[in-house]
Amino acid sequence: MDVLRVAAGDGRLTMEELDERLETALSARTAGELAVLTTDLPEVVGETLVEVEDVVRIEQQGASTRRGDAWVVPRRLEIRSSFGEGRSTSPTR
């Protein structure tokens, strides 16, 4: 419920949305029912709202790809690599 309150304080939820989600949270019986209440909220990196992409595709041949510093992990990541490598460091989620 704290996640929902913070999201409302950040402006990611209206007060009406907060009330609806808190009511649903209070009647939830499983962790899955609770998880659904926050999956659509934009991520916050530092003080910036960042939308999580559904799918990120990386295609490469004979090279390396690296994601460094702070980056938002997508819901789904597809990597096609021929003769190279992919490396991830410091994801924010």
N, C-alpha and C positions, 0 to 999 in steps of 0.2 A: 504494500500500500504506500510505502514511502516513495517508491519509484513513481507512482502516479501523482502524488502530491508535488514532488520535485518537478515533474513534467508540466503540471499546471502552473507552478510558480515560474517556470521558464517560458511559458506561453505556448507550449506544445500541445496543451489540452485546454479547452474552454472549461468554465466552471460546470456547465451542464454535462460535458463529457466526463469530467472528473466524478461528479455525483453518480452518473450511470455506471461507470467502471468500479467505483468503490462499492456500490450496492451489489454488483455482480461478484466482486471479490469476496464480500462478506458471506455470500451464499455458495461460493465455490467449494467443491468437495475434493478436487484433485489438483495436483500441481499443474497439469495440462490446462485446466480451466483458468488458472491464474496466469499462465504464460501467454495465453492468447490476448490478454488485456494490455500487454506492452509491446507486442511484436511489431505493430505498425508505427510506433513512435520514432521520430528522427533521432539519430545519435547526436551526442554533444561531444565535440573535440575541443578542448580548451573552453572558449566561450562562443564557439561557432556551431550552429546546427548543421549537421551533415546527414543527407539522405543516404540510406543504405541501398546500394544497387541490388537488384534481384540476381543478375548474372553478370560476371565479368569474364571475358574470354581473352586469353593470352595465347598467341600463336607465334612460334619462333623457329628458326632453322639456323643451326650452327652458331648460336649466341647464348648468352646468359641473361636471365631476367631477375631483377631483384626489387623487392618492395621494402623500403627502409623507412626510418623515422616513424612518425605516427600515421597510420592509414586505417581506414575503416574496412574491415573484412566484409565482403559481400555475402549475401545469403547463399550463393552458389559460385564456385570458382572453377572454370574449365581451362585446363592448360594442355596445349599440344606442343610438344617440344621434340625436335629432331636434332640430335647431336648438340645438346646444350643442357643447361640446368636452370631450375627456378629456386629462388631462396626468399624466405620471408623473415623479417625481424621486426619486432615492436609493433604488432597490430594493436589497434585500440579496442578491439572487441574480440 
